């Protein structure tokens, strides 16, 4: 069984509906004591990093998420949920993250852009992926849907499984053991997004 973590910071219905399209029942779970009962966890997220960590803290979810990751079961962070997997973020101050993957979260540096691009990065963009079970069966040139102002800075290059170009190359998918993260929204990315979720189900 797959649980979608409810900490009042994610588009839970969209994620649940995406899994339903694949014929997979999921549970929206707000009780951290029950996380260990599930086979896999989805950590969604929309909004600011500091607010999200505060919501997790208020609901006693931080240690429960860390314990779930340490159990070896699969966890997938989506958009802000991916960023929360890292050690810290510079969004509106400095905030501690879950620390499941080494690295931090920083804003797009528009001074490095080769052309006049708007931030946030919003819309369809390609992801250049390494070979990984999450990406089995994707179209060779697959586009996914992004909405974000900050991106991760991954310390360990071996943890990077996907990159995207927007002004410059940034990390858009990571895998550290059993913990995965993806910056775009697979639930909004049509066929290829559903394929990523289907692959996650099959792990």
PyMOL commands that set and color helices and strands:
alter all, ss='L'
color gray80, all
select helices_A, chain A and resi 12-21+32-37+49-58+62-70+80-84+110-112+133-135+157-159+186-188+190-202
alter helices_A, ss='H'
color red, helices_A
select strands_A, chain A and resi 2-5+26-29+40-43+74-78+86-89+95-96+101-107+121-126+128-129+143-148+150-154+160-165+169-176+179-182
alter strands_A, ss='S'
color yellow, strands_A
deselect
rebuild
show_as cartoon
